[in-house]
Amino acid sequence: MLRDPDLEKMAVQSQHKLTQEFAEKHANLRERVRRVSVDAAREIAEEMNCPLQVAEVAYLLDMDGITTRRKAVRLLTAELHRRESIGDGVPNLPGNVQEFAVDEGRWIHYIYGSFTREFELKVRELSNLEAVLDEDEPPVEKAISLMNARIKMAEAFLLPVVQTWFKDHIKGTSDDLLVFLGPAVTGWQENTLRGKLRRMKKRNQALFRKLTHIISMASDSMTMDLYTKRVDTIVQELDVDIQDLTERAVAHLILHMAPRPTGARGDRSRFVEVGMASTRGNKTEPDMASPFDFLERDIRLARRRKGIDRDEYIQERIARVLRVLKYQGNDVFSSIEQCVIEINERFKLNIASVGDEVTILKQEFSNSSPDDYDAFAVTIIHQFIDNQVLAE
């Protein structure tokens, strides 16, 4: 069984990663919101009857492909209304509203972006272990592995997110958190989510009881006692009203409600059909498996942007792909070649001789220092994308 010190160490690492990512998102949104077109934001504000500062952040969330501007406005205004209802409303001043919108926009960007992608991958892995529950006589070892995996995901990956949300949202309840985070995880509408929460909570308790029964067959009584005590505590924490759940119980419930992959393979995305692009957030995109899947998506999203904002956006994404390729053992020249080949195929550029194009790009390095290769590679690929894809 995972020891508490092990869980605590993993949770601290997750918390550190979350804090760093939030700091970067906050700084990024705060800087970019200043460059949003006032006319574009005013159009959103008038259409959706929301503050201009909320419209600016919604515009950025839509530009990044995180969610639609309408949904972003709904999520932001819902939190505004929640704060008013608890007597901690945001002062109706442009600076205060903008600071609120950036802070909450950071949460929307994280939950509907990197969090859901990482969470889905982890759930795919977990679903393979959950197959043990379908066996007539499940082996104790498999049940223990499943229990450890669920505890690790809930208390080392999800719990830091839950705790940070409560810290950032004064007087927030577990019901408020589930209504915010649940639709991002499940894809359900709020009314559907509310209708299923109580049933999902009962099913979560039933699953833990089944695992406890399987583990009770273990020959090692100490192992059995440790798991039984741990599971009984979680079951008791789930045995209360939704709004009174503990942070740990909320984390376990979020994990339980997450949809599992369809079909027999647990490593297959629930969004994917053979020969088709997957759909996320009502947008057709490639299944996110390789760095080039992300690059393709980001190039398509870059078309929504203009000027400096577009340049900064695509350069950041190119640099990220190059870092991944470098980590995989590729040098800068092979990385450029792979990028050109992938872009040519994915965007059907029909470049007659990709090899000649790569050679021309590599020749650009003749006057640059090896220390500058990484930065120069970003510039080279950016120019290629601008000329061959975005110029169309």
Secondary structure as UniProt FT lines:
FT   HELIX           4..33
FT   TURN            34..35
FT   HELIX           38..48
FT   HELIX           52..63
FT   TURN            64..65
FT   HELIX           69..85
FT   TURN            86..87
FT   HELIX           94..110
FT   HELIX           111..115
FT   HELIX           116..130
FT   HELIX           131..134
FT   HELIX           140..152
FT   HELIX           153..158
FT   HELIX           159..168
FT   TURN            170..171
FT   HELIX           174..186
FT   HELIX           190..215
FT   TURN            216..217
FT   HELIX           221..238
FT   HELIX           242..244
FT   HELIX           247..257
FT   TURN            266..267
FT   TURN            270..271
FT   TURN            274..275
FT   STRAND          278..280
FT   TURN            281..282
FT   STRAND          283..285
FT   HELIX           291..302
FT   TURN            303..304
FT   HELIX           307..327
FT   TURN            328..329
FT   HELIX           332..346
FT   TURN            347..348
FT   HELIX           354..363
FT   HELIX           364..367
FT   HELIX           370..372
FT   HELIX           373..385
FT   HELIX           386..390
//
